[in-house]
């Protein structure tokens, strides 16, 4: 896993992380992997990172909406995730550990599906999604903990027939980053600290990304293309 770094220095913020990740991708991805590529940011926290990556690689940016399914009473703990295209991925081990029943899962999924649709409309508006079929896709988030959101994103992306899929994050749990090696064409984790302790631990500033910030960065990316 020589593509994974063991550095343990927190990033200043998502913008700093995106610039460092973009530099690494520019060095490590060959011309074919970058040519005609689309950079997708997972909403919301992945967008500020993906914006910097897209700017450095001089590639178009688009948003990809994934909603985590939080455990009842422990919403930060992902029992699964849903993504565009009615894709659902479950963390079966967490479901069993938390003893979450099928009815509760369906209720949580229905609520998150409504929010997913609202966000897609808010972020993109009347703008068409960037075409992905036959093109390399670099999908970016601000980090990988359980990987549930990214797994849902990858499953949804596969339905759109890109030529290749690269998962790229500034920081991630070592086992989670390694898990994606069998799922996608390339995995780039800028740092894989051990113990991991959560994505936010590896940022000096890690505020919640707002809807307006996502919309503004997408519009700024389009205007500068």
NORZI-V978749 format. One line per field, one symbol per residue. ss: DSSP state (H for helix, E for strand, L for the rest). psi: psi as a letter, one per 40 degrees, with the letter a starting at -180 (. if undefined). burial: b if it has 9 or more other C-alpha atoms within 8 Angstrom, else e. A space follows every 50 residues. Layout:
# NORZI-V978749
ss = ???
psi = ???
burial = ???
This chain:
# NORZI-V978749
ss = LLLLLLLLLLELLHHHHHHHHHHHHHHHLLHHHHLLLEEEEEELHHHHHH HHHHHHHLLEEEEEEEEEEEELLEEEEEEEEEELLLEEEELHHHHHHHLL LHHHHHHHHHHHHHHHHHHHHHHHLLLLLLLLLLLEEEEEELLELLLHHH HHHHHHHHLLLLLEEEEEEEEELHHHHHHHHHLLLEEEEEELLLLLLLHH HHELLLLLLLHHHHHHHHHHHHHHL
psi = feehieifhiidadddddddddddddddhiddddheihhhhhhddedddd ddddddefiihiihhhhihihhegdehheaiiiiefhhhigddddddefh idddddddddddddddddddddddbehiihhdheihhhhhieihcdeddd ddddddddeefidihhhhidiihddddddededidihhhdigihiceidd dfhdhfihhiddddddddddddde.
burial = eeebbeeeeebbbbbbbbbbbbbbbbeebeeebbeebbbbbbbbbbbbbb bbbbbbbebbbbbbbbbbbbbeeebeebbbbbbbeebbbbbeebbeeeeb eeeebeebbeebbebbeebbbbbbeeeeeeebeebbbbbbbbbbbeebbb bbbbbbbeeebbbbbbbbbbbbbbebbbebbeebbebbbbbbbeebeebe ebbbeeeeeebeebbebbeebbeee
